[in-house]
Amino acid sequence: MIANGLCKQLCLRMFPHFLRVECVIEPSCDIEKASEVGCSKFVEWETLKREHKVYAFLVQGCMSFPFGKCILDAISASSTDNFPEESIRNTVQQGGPIESRASYWSSKGQRDAAVPETLVYKLVADICVITEINIQPFKGYSSDTLNQIHSLPQFVLTF
């Protein structure tokens, strides 16, 4: 099982988004001891064992929890233009207009485009695998903003 990388193959087949993983790091792994031995077979075997353990853990973790939303709650926004109607709470809602209002957050905005805007969320668990983040510019619903799109010049994610 370990020599053939069965857990890694299974994990990647079940969860293809893990194909983008560059390397596997196990905090308790003592890499110095493995390199001190000098035997490439030993180092290779230790690497295979570590990958087996990590990918088995990933499969178990991913199968234990249902796929779904990672956001538990909206915590704060750096600014809100029209609180509470256009607050961060609206960003955790699915779909279109809510009670005749769109489900969006609106910042107060800044004259200086270099001033960052932030949204902070509480996640459903200590560890969440985020495979997709959907960001959609706001498209006006009212008669004075109908089909007008409000968007950012750039967008940066920080984890």
PLY file of the C-alpha trace (Angstrom):
ply
format ascii 1.0
element vertex 159
property float x
property float y
property float z
element edge 158
property int vertex1
property int vertex2
end_header
0.00 0.00 0.00
2.64 2.52 1.03
5.14 1.66 -1.70
2.47 2.02 -4.40
1.15 5.31 -2.99
-2.38 3.90 -2.69
-3.68 6.51 -0.22
-2.28 9.36 -2.32
-3.83 7.93 -5.51
-7.18 7.39 -3.78
-7.16 10.88 -2.30
-6.32 12.52 -5.63
-8.95 10.50 -7.47
-11.64 11.37 -4.90
-10.58 15.00 -4.45
-8.86 16.24 -7.64
-8.42 19.75 -6.22
-5.56 18.29 -4.13
-3.62 17.78 -7.37
-2.43 21.36 -6.89
-0.65 20.48 -3.62
3.05 21.22 -4.06
4.42 19.32 -1.09
3.31 17.55 2.06
4.71 18.67 5.40
4.17 16.84 8.64
5.11 19.04 11.64
6.39 16.10 13.70
8.62 14.78 10.89
12.32 14.75 11.77
13.88 15.39 8.36
17.38 15.93 9.77
17.63 12.34 11.02
16.57 10.96 7.65
19.15 13.03 5.78
21.89 12.17 8.30
21.51 8.46 7.52
22.48 9.14 3.92
20.68 6.13 2.41
18.47 7.32 -0.44
16.21 4.25 -0.06
15.63 5.15 3.58
14.79 8.77 2.71
12.48 7.64 -0.10
10.70 5.17 2.21
10.25 7.82 4.93
8.80 10.21 2.33
6.37 7.54 1.11
5.29 6.76 4.69
4.76 10.46 5.44
2.71 10.98 2.26
0.68 7.85 3.01
-0.16 9.10 6.50
-1.01 12.64 5.36
-3.17 11.60 2.38
-4.96 8.98 4.53
-5.66 11.75 7.05
-6.96 14.05 4.27
-9.29 11.37 2.87
-10.62 10.58 6.33
-11.12 14.27 7.12
-12.80 15.04 3.81
-15.11 12.04 4.12
-16.02 12.85 7.74
-17.49 16.25 6.97
-20.00 17.08 4.26
-18.96 19.45 1.52
-20.69 22.73 1.87
-20.27 26.24 3.02
-17.16 27.00 5.06
-18.47 30.31 6.43
-20.18 30.06 9.79
-20.68 33.76 10.41
-19.81 37.20 9.06
-17.63 38.93 11.68
-16.69 42.39 10.42
-16.10 44.68 7.47
-13.62 47.53 7.26
-16.49 49.87 6.36
-20.15 49.71 5.39
-21.90 52.33 3.29
-25.47 51.80 4.46
-25.56 49.78 7.69
-27.33 47.38 8.26
-28.98 47.15 4.82
-25.67 46.70 2.95
-23.66 44.96 5.66
-21.25 42.01 5.45
-24.12 39.77 6.65
-25.53 39.95 3.13
-22.44 38.26 1.68
-23.25 34.93 3.33
-26.68 34.81 1.74
-27.18 32.65 -1.35
-28.93 33.91 -4.44
-30.39 37.18 -5.60
-32.51 39.83 -4.00
-33.54 39.35 -0.37
-36.84 41.00 0.45
-36.44 43.39 -2.53
-32.78 44.03 -1.65
-29.73 42.51 -3.31
-27.47 40.19 -1.28
-24.30 42.27 -1.29
-21.96 44.26 0.93
-21.19 47.87 0.13
-18.16 49.71 1.49
-18.03 53.45 2.07
-15.27 53.58 -0.53
-12.10 55.65 -0.55
-10.66 58.31 -2.81
-7.30 56.52 -2.57
-7.56 53.14 -4.37
-4.58 51.86 -2.33
-6.66 51.85 0.87
-7.65 48.21 1.48
-11.15 46.99 2.28
-11.51 43.86 4.39
-14.18 41.30 5.18
-13.62 38.90 8.11
-15.51 35.63 8.53
-15.67 32.88 11.15
-15.27 29.47 9.52
-17.20 26.33 10.47
-14.05 24.48 11.62
-10.44 25.10 12.58
-9.38 23.59 9.26
-11.34 24.17 6.06
-10.25 23.26 2.56
-11.38 26.15 0.40
-11.52 25.18 -3.24
-13.47 28.10 -4.63
-14.30 31.69 -3.78
-17.01 33.37 -5.81
-16.89 37.13 -6.20
-19.42 38.85 -8.38
-19.52 42.60 -9.04
-22.79 44.17 -7.99
-25.27 44.86 -10.77
-27.86 47.55 -9.96
-31.49 46.53 -9.46
-33.21 49.87 -8.96
-34.34 52.15 -11.79
-31.52 54.68 -11.23
-28.77 51.99 -11.19
-30.40 49.36 -13.44
-27.71 47.24 -15.14
-24.95 49.50 -13.77
-22.02 47.33 -12.61
-19.96 48.34 -9.57
-16.57 46.67 -9.49
-13.05 46.83 -8.07
-9.97 47.72 -10.11
-8.14 44.83 -8.38
-8.80 42.10 -5.87
-6.32 40.46 -3.48
-6.93 37.50 -1.15
-4.94 37.21 2.06
-5.04 34.14 4.29
0 1
1 2
2 3
3 4
4 5
5 6
6 7
7 8
8 9
9 10
10 11
11 12
12 13
13 14
14 15
15 16
16 17
17 18
18 19
19 20
20 21
21 22
22 23
23 24
24 25
25 26
26 27
27 28
28 29
29 30
30 31
31 32
32 33
33 34
34 35
35 36
36 37
37 38
38 39
39 40
40 41
41 42
42 43
43 44
44 45
45 46
46 47
47 48
48 49
49 50
50 51
51 52
52 53
53 54
54 55
55 56
56 57
57 58
58 59
59 60
60 61
61 62
62 63
63 64
64 65
65 66
66 67
67 68
68 69
69 70
70 71
71 72
72 73
73 74
74 75
75 76
76 77
77 78
78 79
79 80
80 81
81 82
82 83
83 84
84 85
85 86
86 87
87 88
88 89
89 90
90 91
91 92
92 93
93 94
94 95
95 96
96 97
97 98
98 99
99 100
100 101
101 102
102 103
103 104
104 105
105 106
106 107
107 108
108 109
109 110
110 111
111 112
112 113
113 114
114 115
115 116
116 117
117 118
118 119
119 120
120 121
121 122
122 123
123 124
124 125
125 126
126 127
127 128
128 129
129 130
130 131
131 132
132 133
133 134
134 135
135 136
136 137
137 138
138 139
139 140
140 141
141 142
142 143
143 144
144 145
145 146
146 147
147 148
148 149
149 150
150 151
151 152
152 153
153 154
154 155
155 156
156 157
157 158
